Amino acid sequence: MWGAELAAALGADGTAGRIYEVEPSGPFEDDPNVTDKKLPGNPTGSYRSRHPLRVVREVLGWPPHAPEVLGGMLASLALLREQGRDVIED
């Protein structure tokens, strides 16, 4: 949910984000941009792969975070950017 909400909030058109259930076609790993260094383990269920993903279904009716919670996350991201710490690990 976080990714969809942040993408929508940071996007220019303001449309709601979408969440898809996907199936990997090859190896995948925990996404280091949100796991281990920032959160222990993988509580967000965030992964990445260099291989294609097959969309199984769109997840509909997910409950959004409260506006103040989303605002707090956006403020945290802005602070990281200000500090030059908004690094994406490849």
Secondary structure, 3 states (H helix, E strand, C coil): CHHHHHHHHHCCCCCCCCEEEEEECCCCEECCCCCCCCCCCCCCCCEECCCCEEEEEEECCCCCCCHHHHHHHHHHHHHHHHCCCCCCCC
